[in-house]
Amino acid sequence: HHPIFKNLCNAGGCVTNELGSSLILQSSFDGTSIKALSCSAPVILPTIHALGSADVNGDRRSGRRTLPIVAPEGSRIYVLCALLLFYVALASFWSLRPFPTALFISMGSWV
């Protein structure tokens, strides 16, 4: 059981959910829809394990070696840095101007 499979399944599930929601709202995809869907998986894939922080005790009892168990402080720093990197990359990808970029990154960092 390699931990990447859980991340891949979660990212695939989230993108599939977004795809279904998008198809309900509109019958066809335009370039913006495809770009938005293609941005979701790269953000979810390396950060989904952050949801495991809430169940550290259960993971320990079951013998799992999640990032919050192996490196409690390091996992927090990793998630913060990974998300900041993705915010900057997405702002660049969507060609946001400076003020929206600063707002986007600051709101994401606050969460």
N, CA, C and O atoms as a printed pandas DataFrame, in Angstrom:
     atom_number atom_name residue_name chain_id  residue_number  x_coord  y_coord  z_coord
0              1         N          HIS        A               1    0.833   -1.187    0.000
1              2        CA          HIS        A               1    0.000    0.000    0.000
2              3         C          HIS        A               1    0.871    1.241    0.000
3              4         O          HIS        A               1    1.233    1.760    1.056
4              5         N          HIS        A               2    1.196    1.701   -1.164
5              6        CA          HIS        A               2    1.995    2.913   -1.265
6              7         C          HIS        A               2    1.097    4.135   -1.031
7              8         O          HIS        A               2   -0.008    4.185   -1.570
8              9         N          PRO        A               3    1.541    5.114   -0.247
9             10        CA          PRO        A               3    0.696    6.265    0.086
10            11         C          PRO        A               3    0.280    7.102   -1.124
11            12         O          PRO        A               3   -0.722    7.814   -1.052
12            13         N          ILE        A               4    1.012    7.036   -2.218
13            14        CA          ILE        A               4    0.657    7.843   -3.391
14            15         C          ILE        A               4   -0.679    7.400   -3.981
15            16         O          ILE        A               4   -1.378    8.208   -4.593
16            17         N          PHE        A               5   -1.049    6.122   -3.807
17            18        CA          PHE        A               5   -2.307    5.639   -4.366
18            19         C          PHE        A               5   -3.506    6.320   -3.712
19            20         O          PHE        A               5   -4.489    6.620   -4.390
20            21         N          LYS        A               6   -3.440    6.565   -2.417
21            22        CA          LYS        A               6   -4.526    7.271   -1.721
22            23         C          LYS        A               6   -4.646    8.689   -2.286
23            24         O          LYS        A               6   -5.750    9.175   -2.532
24            25         N          ASN        A               7   -3.503    9.345   -2.488
25            26        CA          ASN        A               7   -3.518   10.700   -3.037
26            27         C          ASN        A               7   -4.072   10.711   -4.461
27            28         O          ASN        A               7   -4.856   11.588   -4.822
28            29         N          LEU        A               8   -3.654    9.723   -5.271
29            30        CA          LEU        A               8   -4.150    9.643   -6.647
30            31         C          LEU        A               8   -5.659    9.403   -6.686
31            32         O          LEU        A               8   -6.369   10.013   -7.485
32            33         N          CYS        A               9   -6.136    8.525   -5.830
33            34        CA          CYS        A               9   -7.579    8.244   -5.781
34            35         C          CYS        A               9   -8.361    9.485   -5.343
35            36         O          CYS        A               9   -9.408    9.791   -5.913
36            37         N          ASN        A              10   -7.862   10.192   -4.344
37            38        CA          ASN        A              10   -8.540   11.403   -3.884
38            39         C          ASN        A              10   -8.544   12.493   -4.950
39            40         O          ASN        A              10   -9.570   13.129   -5.191
40            41         N          ALA        A              11   -7.402   12.706   -5.585
41            42        CA          ALA        A              11   -7.331   13.721   -6.639
42            43         C          ALA        A              11   -8.250   13.349   -7.800
43            44         O          ALA        A              11   -8.964   14.202   -8.325
44            45         N          GLY        A              12   -8.233   12.075   -8.201
45            46        CA          GLY        A              12   -9.117   11.619   -9.270
46            47         C          GLY        A              12  -10.583   11.763   -8.909
47            48         O          GLY        A              12  -11.399   12.152   -9.745
48            49         N          GLY        A              13  -10.918   11.451   -7.672
49            50        CA          GLY        A              13  -12.306   11.592   -7.215
50            51         C          GLY        A              13  -12.766   13.036   -7.209
51            52         O          GLY        A              13  -13.887   13.336   -7.620
52            53         N          CYS        A              14  -11.904   13.935   -6.743
53            54        CA          CYS        A              14  -12.262   15.356   -6.714
54            55         C          CYS        A              14  -12.440   15.907   -8.120
55            56         O          CYS        A              14  -13.383   16.655   -8.378
56            57         N          VAL        A              15  -11.544   15.546   -9.028
57            58        CA          VAL        A              15  -11.651   16.026  -10.408
58            59         C          VAL        A              15  -12.891   15.438  -11.076
59            60         O          VAL        A              15  -13.563   16.125  -11.845
60            61         N          THR        A              16  -13.197   14.186  -10.793
61            62        CA          THR        A              16  -14.402   13.566  -11.356
62            63         C          THR        A              16  -15.652   14.270  -10.843
63            64         O          THR        A              16  -16.598   14.492  -11.598
64            65         N          ASN        A              17  -15.656   14.622   -9.560
65            66        CA          ASN        A              17  -16.780   15.365   -8.991
66            67         C          ASN        A              17  -16.921   16.726   -9.668
67            68         O          ASN        A              17  -18.031   17.137  -10.008
68            69         N          GLU        A              18  -15.816   17.418   -9.862
69            70        CA          GLU        A              18  -15.852   18.719  -10.536
70            71         C          GLU        A              18  -16.318   18.572  -11.987
71            72         O          GLU        A              18  -17.065   19.409  -12.494
72            73         N          LEU        A              19  -15.875   17.512  -12.642
73            74        CA          LEU        A              19  -16.279   17.257  -14.023
74            75         C          LEU        A              19  -17.790   17.047  -14.107
75            76         O          LEU        A              19  -18.457   17.621  -14.968
76            77         N          GLY        A              20  -18.320   16.223  -13.209
77            78        CA          GLY        A              20  -19.760   15.984  -13.198
78            79         C          GLY        A              20  -20.551   17.245  -12.913
79            80         O          GLY        A              20  -21.576   17.496  -13.546
80            81         N          SER        A              21  -20.081   18.040  -11.962
81            82        CA          SER        A              21  -20.762   19.302  -11.646
82            83         C          SER        A              21  -20.733   20.251  -12.838
83            84         O          SER        A              21  -21.716   20.930  -13.134
84            85         N          SER        A              22  -19.600   20.286  -13.510
85            86        CA          SER        A              22  -19.481   21.163  -14.681
86            87         C          SER        A              22  -20.410   20.711  -15.808
87            88         O          SER        A              22  -21.006   21.539  -16.497
88            89         N          LEU        A              23  -20.527   19.407  -15.991
89            90        CA          LEU        A              23  -21.414   18.900  -17.043
90            91         C          LEU        A              23  -22.878   19.165  -16.727
91            92         O          LEU        A              23  -23.688   19.330  -17.639
92            93         N          ILE        A              24  -23.228   19.208  -15.448
93            94        CA          ILE        A              24  -24.603   19.541  -15.078
94            95         C          ILE        A              24  -24.890   21.008  -15.400
95            96         O          ILE        A              24  -25.972   21.348  -15.878
96            97         N          LEU        A              25  -23.904   21.874  -15.131
97            98        CA          LEU        A              25  -24.101   23.305  -15.349
98            99         C          LEU        A              25  -24.044   23.699  -16.819
99           100         O          LEU        A              25  -24.743   24.621  -17.241
100          101         N          GLN        A              26  -23.231   23.018  -17.591
101          102        CA          GLN        A              26  -23.102   23.345  -19.010
102          103         C          GLN        A              26  -22.904   22.061  -19.792
103          104         O          GLN        A              26  -22.298   21.111  -19.298
104          105         N          SER        A              27  -23.416   22.035  -21.011
105          106        CA          SER        A              27  -23.366   20.790  -21.786
106          107         C          SER        A              27  -22.045   20.582  -22.501
107          108         O          SER        A              27  -21.742   19.459  -22.906
108          109         N          SER        A              28  -21.260   21.615  -22.667
109          110        CA          SER        A              28  -19.972   21.455  -23.342
110          111         C          SER        A              28  -18.901   22.217  -22.574
111          112         O          SER        A              28  -19.196   23.091  -21.759
112          113         N          PHE        A              29  -17.660   21.864  -22.852
113          114        CA          PHE        A              29  -16.533   22.504  -22.180
114          115         C          PHE        A              29  -15.884   23.517  -23.100
115          116         O          PHE        A              29  -15.739   23.300  -24.303
116          117         N          ASP        A              30  -15.501   24.618  -22.504
117          118        CA          ASP        A              30  -14.678   25.572  -23.235
118          119         C          ASP        A              30  -13.266   25.494  -22.666
119          120         O          ASP        A              30  -12.998   24.702  -21.763
120          121         N          GLY        A              31  -12.372   26.312  -23.193
121          122        CA          GLY        A              31  -10.982   26.273  -22.755
122          123         C          GLY        A              31  -10.814   26.568  -21.271
123          124         O          GLY        A              31   -9.969   25.968  -20.608
124          125         N          THR        A              32  -11.618   27.494  -20.748
125          126        CA          THR        A              32  -11.521   27.853  -19.332
126          127         C          THR        A              32  -11.908   26.677  -18.440
127          128         O          THR        A              32  -11.270   26.438  -17.415
128          129         N          SER        A              33  -12.942   25.950  -18.822
129          130        CA          SER        A              33  -13.373   24.789  -18.036
130          131         C          SER        A              33  -12.290   23.725  -17.987
131          132         O          SER        A              33  -12.019   23.154  -16.930
132          133         N          ILE        A              34  -11.687   23.465  -19.102
133          134        CA          ILE        A              34  -10.634   22.448  -19.168
134          135         C          ILE        A              34   -9.417   22.884  -18.352
135          136         O          ILE        A              34   -8.819   22.073  -17.645
136          137         N          LYS        A              35   -9.050   24.169  -18.450
137          138        CA          LYS        A              35   -7.935   24.682  -17.658
138          139         C          LYS        A              35   -8.217   24.552  -16.161
139          140         O          LYS        A              35   -7.346   24.145  -15.392
140          141         N          ALA        A              36   -9.435   24.900  -15.753
141          142        CA          ALA        A              36   -9.794   24.839  -14.337
142          143         C          ALA        A              36   -9.720   23.406  -13.819
143          144         O          ALA        A              36   -9.195   23.164  -12.732
144          145         N          LEU        A              37  -10.236   22.468  -14.582
145          146        CA          LEU        A              37  -10.169   21.061  -14.171
146          147         C          LEU        A              37   -8.733   20.564  -14.122
147          148         O          LEU        A              37   -8.366   19.800  -13.229
148          149         N          SER        A              38   -7.918   20.997  -15.081
149          150        CA          SER        A              38   -6.528   20.534  -15.089
150          151         C          SER        A              38   -5.692   21.159  -13.978
151          152         O          SER        A              38   -4.607   20.663  -13.672
152          153         N          CYS        A              39   -6.174   22.227  -13.378
153          154        CA          CYS        A              39   -5.461   22.851  -12.249
154          155         C          CYS        A              39   -5.801   22.179  -10.916
155          156         O          CYS        A              39   -5.021   22.270   -9.969
156          157         N          SER        A              40   -6.925   21.522  -10.831
157          158        CA          SER        A              40   -7.365   20.942   -9.557
158          159         C          SER        A              40   -6.500   19.779   -9.098
159          160         O          SER        A              40   -6.057   19.754   -7.950
160          161         N          ALA        A              41   -6.257   18.831   -9.967
161          162        CA          ALA        A              41   -5.510   17.631   -9.570
162          163         C          ALA        A              41   -4.109   17.935   -9.063
163          164         O          ALA        A              41   -3.709   17.373   -8.043
164          165         N          PRO        A              42   -3.337   18.804   -9.730
165          166        CA          PRO        A              42   -1.996   19.091   -9.206
166          167         C          PRO        A              42   -1.998   19.763   -7.836
167          168         O          PRO        A              42   -1.026   19.642   -7.089
168          169         N          VAL        A              43   -3.070   20.466   -7.499
169          170        CA          VAL        A              43   -3.155   21.084   -6.168
170          171         C          VAL        A              43   -3.551   20.038   -5.130
171          172         O          VAL        A              43   -2.996   20.017   -4.031
172          173         N          ILE        A              44   -4.498   19.178   -5.466
173          174        CA          ILE        A              44   -5.012   18.190   -4.512
174          175         C          ILE        A              44   -3.997   17.079   -4.251
175          176         O          ILE        A              44   -3.832   16.644   -3.111
176          177         N          LEU        A              45   -3.324   16.622   -5.289
177          178        CA          LEU        A              45   -2.421   15.471   -5.183
178          179         C          LEU        A              45   -1.395   15.578   -4.051
179          180         O          LEU        A              45   -1.315   14.656   -3.239
180          181         N          PRO        A              46   -0.614   16.643   -3.954
181          182        CA          PRO        A              46    0.394   16.672   -2.885
182          183         C          PRO        A              46   -0.109   17.195   -1.544
183          184         O          PRO        A              46    0.631   17.167   -0.561
184          185         N          THR        A              47   -1.352   17.671   -1.482
185          186        CA          THR        A              47   -1.824   18.282   -0.232
186          187         C          THR        A              47   -2.976   17.539    0.440
187          188         O          THR        A              47   -3.370   17.906    1.547
188          189         N          ILE        A              48   -3.522   16.516   -0.192
189          190        CA          ILE        A              48   -4.690   15.824    0.364
190          191         C          ILE        A              48   -4.367   15.156    1.695
191          192         O          ILE        A              48   -5.254   14.984    2.531
192          193         N          HIS        A              49   -3.121   14.781    1.898
193          194        CA          HIS        A              49   -2.752   14.127    3.157
194          195         C          HIS        A              49   -2.922   15.050    4.358
195          196         O          HIS        A              49   -2.937   14.581    5.496
196          197         N          ALA        A              50   -3.050   16.351    4.123
197          198        CA          ALA        A              50   -3.255   17.288    5.231
198          199         C          ALA        A              50   -4.566   17.004    5.956
199          200         O          ALA        A              50   -4.701   17.320    7.138
200          201         N          LEU        A              51   -5.523   16.414    5.263
201          202        CA          LEU        A              51   -6.781   16.044    5.912
202          203         C          LEU        A              51   -6.577   14.945    6.947
203          204         O          LEU        A              51   -7.405   14.778    7.843
204          205         N          GLY        A              52   -5.491   14.200    6.835
205          206        CA          GLY        A              52   -5.195   13.135    7.791
206          207         C          GLY        A              52   -4.733   13.645    9.136
207          208         O          GLY        A              52   -4.640   12.872   10.090
208          209         N          SER        A              53   -4.442   14.922    9.233
209          210        CA          SER        A              53   -3.977   15.477   10.505
210          211         C          SER        A              53   -5.028   15.357   11.604
211          212         O          SER        A              53   -4.695   15.274   12.787
212          213         N          ALA        A              54   -6.287   15.348   11.209
213          214        CA          ALA        A              54   -7.355   15.273   12.204
214          215         C          ALA        A              54   -7.460   13.887   12.838
215          216         O          ALA        A              54   -7.992   13.760   13.941
216          217         N          ASP        A              55   -6.971   12.856   12.172
217          218        CA          ASP        A              55   -7.126   11.487   12.666
218          219         C          ASP        A              55   -5.775   10.832   12.942
219          220         O          ASP        A              55   -5.571    9.665   12.608
220          221         N          VAL        A              56   -4.865   11.568   13.540
221          222        CA          VAL        A              56   -3.534   11.028   13.817
222          223         C          VAL        A              56   -3.615    9.839   14.774
223          224         O          VAL        A              56   -2.921    8.840   14.579
224          225         N          ASN        A              57   -4.454    9.938   15.802
225          226        CA          ASN        A              57   -4.564    8.830   16.765
226          227         C          ASN        A              57   -5.087    7.561   16.106
227          228         O          ASN        A              57   -4.582    6.472   16.379
228          229         N          GLY        A              58   -6.079    7.684   15.251
229          230        CA          GLY        A              58   -6.602    6.519   14.540
230          231         C          GLY        A              58   -5.584    5.928   13.585
231          232         O          GLY        A              58   -5.484    4.708   13.450
232          233         N          ASP        A              59   -4.830    6.789   12.924
233          234        CA          ASP        A              59   -3.774    6.310   12.023
234          235         C          ASP        A              59   -2.684    5.572   12.793
235          236         O          ASP        A              59   -2.183    4.547   12.330
236          237         N          ARG        A              60   -2.318    6.083   13.959
237          238        CA          ARG        A              60   -1.300    5.399   14.778
238          239         C          ARG        A              60   -1.779    4.014   15.196
239          240         O          ARG        A              60   -1.030    3.041   15.114
240          241         N          ARG        A              61   -3.035    3.928   15.645
241          242        CA          ARG        A              61   -3.585    2.635   16.088
242          243         C          ARG        A              61   -3.624    1.621   14.943
243          244         O          ARG        A              61   -3.421    0.427   15.162
244          245         N          SER        A              62   -3.884    2.095   13.731
245          246        CA          SER        A              62   -3.961    1.165   12.599
246          247         C          SER        A              62   -2.602    0.896   11.964
247          248         O          SER        A              62   -2.499    0.096   11.033
248          249         N          GLY        A              63   -1.559    1.558   12.459
249          250        CA          GLY        A              63   -0.215    1.299   11.962
250          251         C          GLY        A              63    0.174    2.093   10.725
251          252         O          GLY        A              63    1.209    1.818   10.117
252          253         N          ARG        A              64   -0.621    3.058   10.348
253          254        CA          ARG        A              64   -0.283    3.877    9.182
254          255         C          ARG        A              64    0.874    4.809    9.518
255          256         O          ARG        A              64    1.047    5.233   10.661
256          257         N          ARG        A              65    1.649    5.112    8.505
257          258        CA          ARG        A              65    2.770    6.045    8.672
258          259         C          ARG        A              65    2.499    7.263    7.793
259          260         O          ARG        A              65    3.093    7.429    6.728
260          261         N          THR        A              66    1.588    8.105    8.269
261          262        CA          THR        A              66    1.247    9.308    7.521
262          263         C          THR        A              66    2.244   10.411    7.827
263          264         O          THR        A              66    2.973   10.346    8.816
264          265         N          LEU        A              67    2.272   11.424    6.971
265          266        CA          LEU        A              67    3.216   12.525    7.158
266          267         C          LEU        A              67    3.028   13.238    8.498
267          268         O          LEU        A              67    4.030   13.584    9.125
268          269         N          PRO        A              68    1.799   13.478    8.972
269          270        CA          PRO        A              68    1.650   14.110   10.291
270          271         C          PRO        A              68    2.193   13.261   11.442
271          272         O          PRO        A              68    2.523   13.804   12.495
272          273         N          ILE        A              69    2.291   11.952   11.265
273          274        CA          ILE        A              69    2.855   11.082   12.308
274          275         C          ILE        A              69    4.377   11.066   12.209
275          276         O          ILE        A              69    5.072   11.186   13.217
276          277         N          VAL        A              70    4.881   10.920   11.005
277          278        CA          VAL        A              70    6.323   10.807   10.786
278          279         C          VAL        A              70    7.026   12.137   11.052
279          280         O          VAL        A              70    8.089   12.165   11.672
280          281         N          ALA        A              71    6.442   13.227   10.590
281          282        CA          ALA        A              71    7.059   14.552   10.748
282          283         C          ALA        A              71    5.987   15.583   11.072
283          284         O          ALA        A              71    5.538   16.312   10.187
284          285         N          PRO        A              72    5.569   15.650   12.351
285          286        CA          PRO        A              72    4.458   16.536   12.707
286          287         C          PRO        A              72    4.685   18.009   12.345
287          288         O          PRO        A              72    3.810   18.632   11.743
288          289         N          GLU        A              73    5.815   18.558   12.693
289          290        CA          GLU        A              73    6.087   19.963   12.374
290          291         C          GLU        A              73    6.425   20.120   10.895
291          292         O          GLU        A              73    5.977   21.066   10.246
292          293         N          GLY        A              74    7.207   19.202   10.375
293          294        CA          GLY        A              74    7.596   19.266    8.968
294          295         C          GLY        A              74    6.402   19.184    8.031
295          296         O          GLY        A              74    6.406   19.812    6.972
296          297         N          SER        A              75    5.381   18.420    8.402
297          298        CA          SER        A              75    4.208   18.290    7.538
298          299         C          SER        A              75    3.456   19.616    7.443
299          300         O          SER        A              75    2.920   19.949    6.386
300          301         N          ARG        A              76    3.413   20.363    8.525
301          302        CA          ARG        A              76    2.740   21.665    8.487
302          303         C          ARG        A              76    3.492   22.637    7.581
303          304         O          ARG        A              76    2.889   23.363    6.790
304          305         N          ILE        A              77    4.805   22.636    7.710
305          306        CA          ILE        A              77    5.621   23.523    6.876
306          307         C          ILE        A              77    5.524   23.110    5.412
307          308         O          ILE        A              77    5.440   23.962    4.527
308          309         N          TYR        A              78    5.536   21.807    5.157
309          310        CA          TYR        A              78    5.423   21.298    3.788
310          311         C          TYR        A              78    4.109   21.745    3.153
311          312         O          TYR        A              78    4.099   22.233    2.022
312          313         N          VAL        A              79    2.998   21.580    3.876
313          314        CA          VAL        A              79    1.694   21.940    3.318
314          315         C          VAL        A              79    1.636   23.440    3.040
315          316         O          VAL        A              79    1.161   23.854    1.983
316          317         N          LEU        A              80    2.114   24.257    3.977
317          318        CA          LEU        A              80    2.108   25.700    3.775
318          319         C          LEU        A              80    2.936   26.085    2.551
319          320         O          LEU        A              80    2.479   26.867    1.717
320          321         N          CYS        A              81    4.143   25.545    2.436
321          322        CA          CYS        A              81    5.018   25.870    1.300
322          323         C          CYS        A              81    4.440   25.358   -0.019
323          324         O          CYS        A              81    4.489   26.056   -1.032
324          325         N          ALA        A              82    3.895   24.144   -0.007
325          326        CA          ALA        A              82    3.312   23.582   -1.234
326          327         C          ALA        A              82    2.131   24.425   -1.698
327          328         O          ALA        A              82    1.999   24.715   -2.887
328          329         N          LEU        A              83    1.274   24.816   -0.762
329          330        CA          LEU        A              83    0.117   25.621   -1.152
330          331         C          LEU        A              83    0.535   27.001   -1.646
331          332         O          LEU        A              83   -0.009   27.490   -2.636
332          333         N          LEU        A              84    1.491   27.633   -0.973
333          334        CA          LEU        A              84    1.968   28.943   -1.444
334          335         C          LEU        A              84    2.545   28.839   -2.859
335          336         O          LEU        A              84    2.308   29.702   -3.704
336          337         N          LEU        A              85    3.298   27.776   -3.098
337          338        CA          LEU        A              85    3.856   27.562   -4.427
338          339         C          LEU        A              85    2.745   27.399   -5.467
339          340         O          LEU        A              85    2.825   27.956   -6.562
340          341         N          PHE        A              86    1.714   26.634   -5.117
341          342        CA          PHE        A              86    0.606   26.448   -6.045
342          343         C          PHE        A              86   -0.170   27.742   -6.259
343          344         O          PHE        A              86   -0.612   28.007   -7.377
344          345         N          TYR        A              87   -0.347   28.553   -5.220
345          346        CA          TYR        A              87   -1.044   29.833   -5.383
346          347         C          TYR        A              87   -0.297   30.735   -6.352
347          348         O          TYR        A              87   -0.903   31.352   -7.228
348          349         N          VAL        A              88    1.012   30.808   -6.196
349          350        CA          VAL        A              88    1.822   31.630   -7.099
350          351         C          VAL        A              88    1.742   31.071   -8.526
351          352         O          VAL        A              88    1.576   31.828   -9.482
352          353         N          ALA        A              89    1.860   29.757   -8.666
353          354        CA          ALA        A              89    1.802   29.132   -9.993
354          355         C          ALA        A              89    0.434   29.350  -10.646
355          356         O          ALA        A              89    0.353   29.648  -11.837
356          357         N          LEU        A              90   -0.637   29.201   -9.868
357          358        CA          LEU        A              90   -1.974   29.393  -10.433
358          359         C          LEU        A              90   -2.222   30.849  -10.808
359          360         O          LEU        A              90   -2.834   31.128  -11.839
360          361         N          ALA        A              91   -1.753   31.777   -9.983
361          362        CA          ALA        A              91   -1.900   33.197  -10.321
362          363         C          ALA        A              91   -1.170   33.514  -11.619
363          364         O          ALA        A              91   -1.656   34.288  -12.444
364          365         N          SER        A              92   -0.011   32.914  -11.791
365          366        CA          SER        A              92    0.744   33.111  -13.032
366          367         C          SER        A              92    0.032   32.435  -14.210
367          368         O          SER        A              92   -0.062   33.003  -15.298
368          369         N          PHE        A              93   -0.460   31.234  -13.984
369          370        CA          PHE        A              93   -1.155   30.473  -15.022
370          371         C          PHE        A              93   -2.378   31.229  -15.532
371          372         O          PHE        A              93   -2.641   31.256  -16.734
372          373         N          TRP        A              94   -3.126   31.844  -14.609
373          374        CA          TRP        A              94   -4.341   32.565  -14.971
374          375         C          TRP        A              94   -4.056   34.022  -15.323
375          376         O          TRP        A              94   -4.986   34.780  -15.601
376          377         N          SER        A              95   -2.783   34.425  -15.315
377          378        CA          SER        A              95   -2.362   35.791  -15.668
378          379         C          SER        A              95   -3.081   36.852  -14.833
379          380         O          SER        A              95   -3.585   37.842  -15.363
380          381         N          LEU        A              96   -3.117   36.626  -13.520
381          382        CA          LEU        A              96   -3.742   37.607  -12.637
382          383         C          LEU        A              96   -2.841   38.828  -12.499
383          384         O          LEU        A              96   -1.616   38.722  -12.566
384          385         N          ARG        A              97   -3.446   39.956  -12.310
385          386        CA          ARG        A              97   -2.688   41.189  -12.072
386          387         C          ARG        A              97   -2.196   41.198  -10.626
387          388         O          ARG        A              97   -2.607   40.353   -9.831
388          389         N          PRO        A              98   -1.323   42.144  -10.277
389          390        CA          PRO        A              98   -0.704   42.137   -8.941
390          391         C          PRO        A              98   -1.678   42.162   -7.764
391          392         O          PRO        A              98   -1.509   41.390   -6.821
392          393         N          PHE        A              99   -2.691   43.025   -7.795
393          394        CA          PHE        A              99   -3.606   43.088   -6.648
394          395         C          PHE        A              99   -4.405   41.790   -6.479
395          396         O          PHE        A              99   -4.450   41.258   -5.370
396          397         N          PRO        A             100   -5.036   41.261   -7.535
397          398        CA          PRO        A             100   -5.723   39.975   -7.366
398          399         C          PRO        A             100   -4.778   38.842   -6.944
399          400         O          PRO        A             100   -5.165   37.960   -6.177
400          401         N          THR        A             101   -3.542   38.870   -7.446
401          402        CA          THR        A             101   -2.562   37.856   -7.048
402          403         C          THR        A             101   -2.281   37.935   -5.561
403          404         O          THR        A             101   -2.284   36.916   -4.869
404          405         N          ALA        A             102   -2.034   39.160   -5.058
405          406        CA          ALA        A             102   -1.770   39.345   -3.622
406          407         C          ALA        A             102   -2.975   38.925   -2.795
407          408         O          ALA        A             102   -2.818   38.296   -1.749
408          409         N          LEU        A             103   -4.169   39.262   -3.247
409          410        CA          LEU        A             103   -5.393   38.883   -2.534
410          411         C          LEU        A             103   -5.566   37.370   -2.528
411          412         O          LEU        A             103   -5.888   36.785   -1.493
412          413         N          PHE        A             104   -5.355   36.741   -3.667
413          414        CA          PHE        A             104   -5.478   35.287   -3.799
414          415         C          PHE        A             104   -4.497   34.548   -2.886
415          416         O          PHE        A             104   -4.876   33.608   -2.188
416          417         N          ILE        A             105   -3.242   34.979   -2.895
417          418        CA          ILE        A             105   -2.219   34.327   -2.067
418          419         C          ILE        A             105   -2.474   34.576   -0.595
419          420         O          ILE        A             105   -2.337   33.657    0.213
420          421         N          SER        A             106   -2.842   35.793   -0.223
421          422        CA          SER        A             106   -3.070   36.081    1.200
422          423         C          SER        A             106   -4.291   35.335    1.739
423          424         O          SER        A             106   -4.266   34.840    2.866
424          425         N          MET        A             107   -5.352   35.252    0.947
425          426        CA          MET        A             107   -6.544   34.504    1.390
426          427         C          MET        A             107   -6.213   33.024    1.535
427          428         O          MET        A             107   -6.624   32.386    2.504
428          429         N          GLY        A             108   -5.474   32.477    0.577
429          430        CA          GLY        A             108   -5.092   31.068    0.648
430          431         C          GLY        A             108   -4.169   30.784    1.818
431          432         O          GLY        A             108   -4.272   29.726    2.438
432          433         N          SER        A             109   -3.277   31.700    2.130
433          434        CA          SER        A             109   -2.349   31.519    3.253
434          435         C          SER        A             109   -3.082   31.591    4.585
435          436         O          SER        A             109   -2.716   30.907    5.540
436          437         N          TRP        A             110   -4.101   32.409    4.645
437          438        CA          TRP        A             110   -4.868   32.571    5.885
438          439         C          TRP        A             110   -5.625   31.297    6.221
439          440         O          TRP        A             110   -5.728   30.916    7.387
440          441         N          VAL        A             111   -6.149   30.646    5.204
441          442        CA          VAL        A             111   -6.915   29.419    5.423
442          443         C          VAL        A             111   -5.985   28.367    5.953
443          444         O          VAL        A             111   -6.410   27.242    6.213
